[in-house]
Amino acid sequence: MSSIDFQELVPGRKMFVHVAENGHTFELDSEAGMSVESVLCRLESLSGLAPDDQLLICGAVRLDPRRLLGDYKLPDDANDIFLFNRARLAGDCPPPEMEQIELPEVVVPPSPSPSHNPHPLDDALDPALKALPSYERQFKYHFQKGHAIYIANQARFERCKRLLQELKVQERALETARRNMDHTYRMIDQNYVDFMKRFSWQQKQHQDLLANLGRDTERLRACKLHPALRTESRKCLLDFTREDNLRKVHEACTISHGQFQEKVSQFKGMYMKLKHSIEDLFRAQSPVNVRHVEDMIRQHERYLEEQASITQSLSKDVNTVRKLVDDCVGSQLSASLRPHDAVSALGPMYHVHDRNHLPRMEACSRALAKLFEFCQAKKHEMTICVHTSMQKVSSLQSGIRDIRFQLSAFNEAMIHQDEIFAELKLVRRIGPAYKTCLAEVVRRKALMKLYMGQAGQVAEKMARMRETEVIRREQLLKQLVAYIPRDILAAMGLFDNPSQCIVNIVPFDTNLIDIDVCDLERLAQEALVGPLPKGDHNLQGKNSFSSSKSSYHSVPSEEGSIKAGKEYEPQMIDEGCDSDEIIGTSKMEVENAWLKAELASAVAHICTLDPEFVYDSVDESSVEGLLQISAQKTAEALRFKDEYAKHLQNSLKSKQVQCLSYEKRIQELEQRLDQYMRLRKMSDGRDSQGAISSVPDLKVDDCKSEDSVATGDGTVQISPLSPEPMDEGSCASALCTVSLKTEHLTGQTGKFLEGVDENMADFPGITLPDAMPLDTSMMELRREEVKVSVEASSQNAKSSTQSDSTPANNNVPHNLKHSLSDFDSRIGGENNSASDEKDDHLELQNALSEKTRQCAEIETRLAAVLEDVASLRRELEVSLKLLDESQMNCAHLENCLHEAREESQTNLCAADRRATEYNALRASSVKLRALLERLRNCIVAPVAGAAGFTESLRALAVSLSR
């Protein structure tokens, strides 16, 4: 615990120390610079406990006498300090006796008598006057008795409150002791969990070694050495070990493995027993309900208040009778108040005192006495509980210390077990080591090729640079010779040329055996290495091949690494010289050498992996950072997932709206086509020479046209309703109003205007014109179809025309009026009806085929939209699966990080223990060396014969005994 800055603490503050045994509290003047030992000395004079028997606990920490109060951030009002008696923690210590509490006795005054307290009115002749002093003495006696009872009960009640405070102190002391034990237990429990994890891992590893020793030896026997490595005594990998000694080692390891497992099982049973005892202690409830005691005291407080009220009433009555007696003595009684009246008034008051006030005072006193006895019994019960609980805590603390010592011993035993199984591990690791050597040979051969190739490329580049420089200098000299003499140029040194660049590399690694990458599996099969251990994926993020890349790829590429589909191109080679290659240094050969080196390095790395690296895969210092990064990435992935899902839902909704719009549009077009076909059939069946009496209903662009009305004057009117839009994206369409007047005897029809749904224009890949008007012949009514006979007067025709045409003209757009005027001019004679009918028929067929084609295109687009929606749904499902996998990977990473942290803590403890042992051994060796030096001096130093030598040895022995 690091010390704090003393300037932040207020010097001279009060510090309260609570005694756990009896609940007493001591107040001390202290400051941060005061030592804990000085506090113990001051408590000795207050509590009577020796400093060696005192144990101070603050929170869950024991106060060390050698440290200062400031090291524990004391004095501080927020932290309670409890004093425990070490002598009471022993198991054979008897429980404490009930604490004797002295209370003030109730001093009742003697009964009043005229002889003890005479009064002048005692000799009065009037009996009423003679009774007044007697009443005064009785009232004083009642008051003194009530006051004495009240004072004693008040002291008793205060003592009950003090006992309540002591109960609360003892309750907090128990909680503090349990927290201290819980703090210690959590530490040992963490160490125990770490040990059991390492033990389980070691047991699995050793069990695998014992069970598969025969398989490992057969693998080594089956793997023959390279012909260049074979000798008379070494032909296979099994010859690297002593095969005859493996059986004995196997038996010894089996016995040691079973014995160690049995001891660990016994240790586990002992720890589980201790754990259950600690849990039982934590579950145990206090036998004293402090809240109930507090409620009892609060309820009995009314008795004390009632006694105070009665005492005050008695005091007032004493003053009243004293005033009456004084008035009688001074002859100041008025005529209205005579002595007999005063006596008659004091009589009832006396009876109230004697029969009500004093018995009530005694009843309240008895209730408070029972309360005091109840509090005292609860206090003793709590004291016994604290005593037994502290003995249990002390016993459990002792058990925790034993567990700690045994854990240290078992950790050393685990190290010893690893040493015993070292030879079996050697058998397991010979195969991977041999394959690592072969891969290293391949890597070095590839490195030599890479090295030579890059050197050749450098030499070629330098030669090109020299050639370019020589040509440049010759061209410059040709220009300068015409103006400057050659001797001047020679004196200036301008005729010199760059020297040749010779790259000479001394051959190296000439003793390597002749193998290639393809020979690795033949010389050392995959079964020789075995499967990868669990947890090796944790090592992937540590740049496993960083060392190999730095050694193979000494000249980095432009992208920093070799990527799939890209050529190996060092920065030292110019881009313009890619086609100039020398023998053995082509880019393909250099890249091939680099790839061989990478493959060999990967094989060697896989062979050197050890299952024991599982706990060291992640550094402890980076655990928190990795966890935080993982949490951030997970949150970001979830956020992207939600956004993408929302985007897909919005896109799906928009596609659905478009599909509904297209379906509605198709239905409208089908309805139009049906209406047009019916109209066409009706028009073909009519007589061209008959008179038109009515016009059938027309429905175009969701607009209704009214029935034709034949008036009496021969006028036929077609009054359509106002046009209504088909949907929110369609173009407006209208019907024109045709008034057939008697003056012209001609028929006019409206021209349909329609547009294309805007939603169809939003569909990708579709480009439609702004307006697709139907053919004119589809909407025209021929003259013979609208011909009527005029039989009515002109006035009726005019009125009918004005009443029907005015509202219709208001609803017709401006462009439609122009269409009507053009339509009148285009109406031909009756002789052209046949040709017009034929043309109209052809145009209708063309329009029908065009509409059919457009419907087919729309259906194709709808099918494509549905396919896109299905594809988006599949992509969403794939994204959700990927997200689930990422969450699982994050959880697995957190588990691995936790295991790595636990292993690092274990290794740190082992390192500290070994450092301590080394220091002890070093001190012992220094001491032994000094003794040997003294012994050598006794032997070598010249002495007077054997007697002197004996005397020297005796002096050495005496010094050693001291």
ROROKOL-557054 format. One record per residue (C-alpha): x, y, z. Coordinates in steps of 0.25 Angstrom, whole numbers, plus 2048, in hexadecimal, padded with zeros to 3 digits. Layout:
! ROROKOL-557054
XYZ
...
This chain:
! ROROKOL-557054
800800800
80680D7FC
806819806
7FE825803
801834804
801838813
7FD84780F
7EF84280A
7EC83D818
7E8846824
7F2845830
7ED84383E
7E083C83A
7D8833843
7D9824840
7CF81A846
7D480C849
7C980284C
7CB7F5855
7C57E984E
7C47E185B
7BB7EA863
7B77F5859
7BE801861
7C480C859
7D081485C
7D3822856
7E2826853
7E983284E
7F182E842
7F7833835
7FB82C827
80A82C82B
807824838
80C815838
80280A83A
80B805845
80A81284D
7FA81084C
7FC802852
80480785E
7F9812861
7EE807860
7F67FF86A
7F3809875
7E480A871
7E07FC86E
7EA7F4877
7EF7EC86B
7FE7EA868
8027EF85A
8057E0856
7F77DC859
7F17E8851
7EC7E6843
7E77F283B
7DF7F182F
7DA7FC826
7D07F881B
7D67EA816
7E57EE819
7ED7EB825
7F57F782A
8047F482B
80B7FA837
8177FD82F
80F807826
809814827
7FA818828
7FC82081C
7FF814814
7F180F817
7EA81D814
7E881F823
7E382682B
7D6826823
7C7827828
7C281D81D
7CB812821
7C980A82F
7D4804836
7D17F883F
7DA7F284A
7DA7E384B
7E17DB857
7EA7D0851
7E97C885E
7DA7C785C
7DC7C184E
7E27B4854
7D97A8853
7DB7A4861
7D87B2867
7CB7B186F
7C07BB86C
7BF7C8874
7B67CA880
7AA7D3880
7AF7E2882
7AB7E888F
7A57F588E
7A37FE89A
79780789B
7938128A4
78A80D8AF
77C8148B2
77E81D8BF
77181E8C5
7708298D0
76A8258DD
75B8278E1
7588358E6
7558378F4
7538448FD
75E841905
7698418FA
76384D8F3
75B8568FD
7538618F8
74C86E8FF
73E8698FC
74085C902
73B862910
73086990A
722867910
71B867903
71B8598FE
71B85E8EF
7278678F2
72E85B8F9
72B8528ED
73285B8E3
7418588E7
73E84A8E7
73984B8D8
7468538D5
74F8488DB
74783D8D3
7488448C6
7578468C7
7588388CB
7518338BE
75983D8B5
7668388BB
76282A8B9
75D82C8AB
76A8348A8
7738298AD
76C81E8A5
76D827898
77C82A89A
77F81B89C
776817890
77C821887
78A81B88A
78580D887
77F81287A
78C819876
79380C879
78A804870
78D80E865
79C80C867
79A7FD867
7927FF859
79E806854
7A87FB859
79F7F1852
7A07F9845
7AF7FA846
7B07EB849
7A77E883C
7B17F1834
7BD7EA83A
7B77DC835
7B57E2827
7C37E7827
7C97DA82B
7C17D3821
7C57DC816
7D47DA81A
7D27CC819
7CB7CD80C
7D67D5806
7E07CB80A
7D77BF805
7D57C67F7
7E47C77F5
7E77B87F9
7DB7B47F1
7E07BB7E5
7EE7B47E7
7E77A67E9
7DF7A87DC
7EB7AC7D4
7F27A07DA
7E77967D6
7E779B7C8
7F67997C6
7F578C7CD
7EA7877C4
7F278C7B8
7FE7857BD
7F67787C0
7F07787B2
7FE77A7AC
8057707B4
7FA7667B2
7FB7677A3
80A7657A4
8087587AC
7FD7537A3
804756796
813753799
812746790
80C74E785
817758786
82274E786
81C74777A
81C754772
82A757776
82E749771
82774B764
82D758761
83B75575A
84675F75A
84A76674D
85575E746
85F768748
85D768757
85C75975A
867752762
869744767
863748775
85975176F
84F74D764
842752769
83D75D773
83B75377E
84A75177F
84B75F785
84675A792
84974E79B
83E744797
84173B7A2
83F7457AD
83274A7A8
82A73E7AF
8307427BD
82D7507BB
81F74D7B7
81D7457C3
8237507CC
81A75A7C6
80E7527C7
8107507D6
81375E7D9
8077637D0
7FE75A7D9
80375E7E6
80376D7E3
7F576C7DE
7F17657EB
7F77707F3
7F077A7EB
7E37737EE
7E57737FD
7E97827FC
7DD7857F4
7D477E7FF
7DA78680A
7D8793802
7CA7907FF
7C878D80E
7CE79B812
7C57A2807
7B879C80D
7BC7A081B
7BF7AF816
7B27AF80E
7AA7AA81B
7B17B5823
7AC7BF818
79E7BA818
79D7BA828
7947C582D
7977CD83A
78E7C7845
78B7D584A
7827DE842
7887EC845
77C7F383E
7727EC847
77A7F1853
77A7FF84E
76B7FE84C
7697FA85A
77180585F
76980F857
75C80985C
76180A86B
765819869
75781D86C
75881787A
76382187D
75B82C877
74F82987F
75882988C
75D836888
74F83C887
74B836894
75783C89B
75484A895
74584889A
74A8458A8
7538518A8
74885A8A5
73F8548B0
74B8578BA
74C8658B6
73D8678B8
73C8618C6
7488698CA
7428768C5
7358738CD
73D8708DA
74587D8D8
7388858D7
73387F8E4
73F8828EB
73F8908E7
7308918E9
72D8958DB
72288C8D9
7168938D3
7088928D7
70488A8CC
70F8808CE
70F87A8DC
71886F8E2
70D8658E1
70B8678D2
71A8668D0
71A8588D7
70E8548CF
7168578C2
7238508C6
71C8438CA
71883F8BC
7268428B7
72C83A8C2
72482E8BE
7288308AF
73782F8B3
7358238BC
72C81B8B3
73081F8A5
73D8268A3
74681E8AC
7418108A8
74281589A
75181989C
75480B8A2
74D804897
75580C88D
762809895
75F7FA894
75D7FB885
76A802883
7717F888C
76C7EC884
7717F4877
77F7F587E
77F7E6881
77B7E3872
7867EC86D
7907E6876
78C7D8872
78D7DB863
79B7E2865
7A07D586C
79A7CD861
7A17D6856
7AE7D585E
7AD7C685E
7AA7C684F
7B67CF84C
7BF7C6854
7BB7B984D
7BB7C083F
7C97C5841
7CE7B8845
7C87B2839
7CE7BD830
7DB7BB837
7DA7AC834
7D67AE826
7E27B8824
7EB7AD829
7E57A481F
7E77AE814
7F67AF818
7F77A0817
7F17A0809
7FA7AB805
8077A3809
802797803
7FF79E7F6
80E7A27F6
8127947F8
80978F7ED
80E7997E3
81C7947E6
8177867E4
81178A7D7
81F78F7D2
8257827D7
81B77A7CF
81F7827C3
82D77E7C5
82976F7C7
82276F7BA
82D7777B2
83276B7AB
8247677A6
8227757A1
83077379A
82B767793
81E76F78F
82677B78A
831774782
829772775
825781774
833785777
83877D76C
82E782762
831790767
84078D763
83C789755
833795753
83F79E758
84879774D
83D79A743
83C7A8748
84B7AB747
84C7A5739
8417AE735
8477BA73C
8547B8734
84D7B8727
8457C572B
8527CB730
8597C8723
84E7CC71A
84C7DA721
85C7DC720
85B7D9711
84F7E3710
8587ED717
8647EA70E
85B7EB701
8557F8706
8627FF709
8677FA6FB
85B8016F4
85E80E6FD
86D80E6F8
86980C6EA
85F8176EA
8698206F1
87481D6E7
86B8206DB
86782D6E1
8768316E4
87A82E6D5
86E8366D0
8728426D8
8818416D4
87D8416C6
87684E6C8
8828556D0
88D8506C7
88985A6BD
88B8666C6
8958616D1
8A385B6CE
8A484C6D1
8B084F6DB
8A88586E3
89C84E6E4
8A68446E8
8AC84D6F2
89E84F6F8
89D8406F9
89183F6F0
8968336E8
89582A6F4
88A81F6F4
8838176FF
88A80A703
8847FD702
87B7F870D
87F7EA711
8767E271B
87E7D7721
8777CE72B
87F7C3732
8777B6732
8717B273F
8687A7745
87079D73C
86E791746
85F791745
859783741
852783734
843783737
83878C732
82A790737
824784730
82D77A738
82877F746
81C776746
82476A741
82F76B74B
82676F757
81776C755
80C77475B
80976A765
81676C76B
81377A770
805777774
7F8780774
7F978E779
7F7790788
7EA79878C
7EC7A778E
7F67A8783
7ED7B177C
7EF7BB787
7FD7BD781
7F97C1773
7F87CF777
8067D077C
80D7D176E
8127C376E
81A7C5762
81F7D3765
82D7CE767
82E7C575B
8287D1752
8337DA757
83E7D1754
8397CC746
8337D8741
83F7E2744
83A7EB739
82B7EE73B
8227EF72F
81A7FB72B
80D7F6732
8157F173F
8127E273D
80F7D8732
8007D772F
7F97CD727
7F97D0718
8057DA719
8137D8715
81F7D971E
8257E671A
8307ED723
8317FC723
8407FB71F
83C7F6711
837801708
8297FF701
82F8026F4
8397F76F5
82F7EC6F7
8327E56EA
8417E56EC
8447D86F4
8517D16F6
8527C26F8
84E7BD706
8497CB70A
83B7CC703
82F7D170B
8297C370A
8357BC710
8377C671B
8287C671F
8287B671F
8347B7728
82D7C0731
8207B8731
8297AB735
82F7B2740
8217B7745
81C7A9744
8287A274B
8277AD756
8187AA758
81B79B759
82679D763
81D7A776C
81279C76C
81C792771
82179A77C
81479D782
812797790
805795797
80B79B7A3
80A7A979C
7FB7A979E
7FC7B17AB
8077BA7A5
8007BE798
7FB7CC79D
8037D67A5
7FC7DA7B2
7FF7E97B0
7F77E87A3
7EB7E07A8
7E37ED7AC
7E67F379F
7E27E7797
7D57E679F
7D27F479D
7D57F378E
7CC7E778D
7C17ED794
7C27FA78B
7C27F177E
7B67E9783
7AE7F5786
7B27FB778
7AE7EE771
7A17EE778
79E7FC774
7A27F9766
7997ED766
78D7F576B
78F800761
7907F6755
7847EF75A
77C7FC75B
7817FF74D
77C7F2747
76F7F474E
76D801748
7727FC73A
7687F173B
75C7FA73F
760803733
7607F7729
7537F272F
74C80072C
75280071E
74C7F271C
73F7F7720
73F803718
7437FA70C
7387F170E
72E7FC70F
733802702
7327F56FB
7237F3700
7208016FB
7267FE6ED
71E7F16EC
7117F86F0
7148036E5
7177F86DB
70A7F16DE
7027FD6DD
7088016D0
7067F36CA
6F77F46CE
6F68026C8
6FC7FD6BB
6F27F16BA
6E67FA6BD
6EB8056B2
6ED7FA6A8
6DF7F46A9
6D88016A7
6D280669A
6DA811694
6CE81868E
6C581869B
6C38236A5
6CA8236B2
6C18236BD
6CA8216C9
6D981F6CC
6DE8136D5
6E58166E1
6F48176E0
6FE8156EB
70C81B6E8
71681E6F2
70C81B6FE
7038266F8
6F48246F6
6ED82A6EA
6DE82D6EC
6D38266E3
6D082E6D7
6C38366D8
6BA8386CC
6B28446CE
6A58486C7
6AC8526BE
6B58486B8
6C184B6BF
6CA8406C5
6D48436D0
6DF83B6D6
6E28416E3
6EE83A6EA
6F283B6F9
6FE8426FE
70B8396FB
711833708
71F82D709
72181E709
72B81F714
73582871A
74082670F
737825702
7358316F9
7278386F8
71E8336ED
71183A6E9
7058396E0
7018446D7
6F38496D6
6EC8486C9
6E08506C6
6D884D6B9
6D18596B5
6C685A6AB
6CE8646A3
6DA85B69F
6D484D6A0
6E28486A3
6E783F6AE
6F38426B7
6FA8386C1
70483A6CB
7138366CA
71982E6D5
7258326DC
72D8296E5
73A8286EB
74381D6F1
74481A700
74F821706
75281570F
75580D702
7608186FF
76681570C
769807709
777805705
77A8016F6
76C8076F1
76C8146E9
75E8186E5
7598256DE
75282F6E5
74582D6DE
7408216D6
7338266D0
72A81C6C9
72881C6BA
71E8276B5
71681C6AE
7138156BC
70C8216C1
7068276B5
6F78256B3
6F48256A4
6EA82E69E
6E082369B
6E181F6AA
6DD82D6AF
6D38316A4
6C68366A9
6BA83C6A3
6B584A6A7
6A784B6AA
6A68566B5
6A68646B5
6B386C6B6
6AF8736C3
6AE8666CA
6BB8616C4
6C286E6C9
6BD86D6D7
6C185E6D7
6CF8616D2
6D286C6DC
6CD8646E8
6D58576E4
6E185D6DD
6E58676E7
6E985E6F3
6F08556E9
6F985F6E3
6FD8646F0
7038566F3
70A8546E6
7198596E5
71E8636DB
7258596D3
7188516D1
71185D6CB
71B85E6C1
71A84F6BE
70B8516BC
70D85C6B2
7178536AB
70D8486AB
7028506A5
70B853699
70F845697
70183F696
70083A688
6F4837680
6EB82B681
6F2824675
6FF82267D
6F981A688
6FD80D683
70C810681
70C81768F
70680B695
71180268F
71C80B694
71680C6A2
7157FD6A2
7247FC69F
7288076A9
7208006B4
7277F36B1
7357FA6B2
7318016BF
72C7F36C5
7397EC6C1
7417F86C7
7397F76D4
73B7E86D5
74A7EA6D3
74B7F46DE
7437EB6E7
74D7E06E5
7597E96E7
7537EE6F4
7507DF6F9
75F7DD6F6
7637E96FE
75A7E4709
7617D6709
76F7DD70A
76A7E5716
7657D971D
7737D271A
77A7DE720
7727DD72C
7757CE72E
7847D172C
7837DC736
77D7D3740
7877C873E
7927D2740
78C7D774D
78B7C8752
79A7C774F
79E7D4756
7967CF762
79E7C2762
7AB7C9761
7A77D276C
7A47C6775
7B17C0772
7B97CD775
7B27CD783
7B67BF786
7C47C2782
7C47CE78B
7BF7C6796
7CA7BB794
7D47C6793
7D07CB7A1
7D17BD7A6
7DF7BC7A1
7E37C97A6
7DE7C57B4
7E67B87B4
7F37C07AF
7F17CA7BB
7F07BE7C5
7FC7B77BF
8047C47BF
8017C67CE
8057B87D1
8127BA7CA
8157C77D2
8127C07DF
81C7B57DB
8267BF7D7
8257C67E4
8277B97EC
8337B57E4
8397C27E6
8377C07F5
83D7B37F5
8497B87ED
84C7C37F7
84B7B9803
8547AF7FC
85E7BA7F8
85E7BF807
8617B180C
86C7AF802
8727BC806
8727B8815
8777AA811
8827B080A
8867B9815
8867AD81F
88F7A5815
8987B1814
89A7B1823
89C7A2823
8A77A4819
8AE7AF821
8AE7A682D
8B579B825
8BE7A381D
8C37AD827
8D07A982F
8CC7A483D
8D479E848
8D278F845
8C6787847
8C278F853
8C179C84C
8B9795840
8AF79084B
8AE79D851
8AB7A4844
8A0799841
89A79B84F
8997AB84D
8927A883F
88879F846
8857A9851
8837B4846
87A7AB83F
8717A884B
86F7B684D
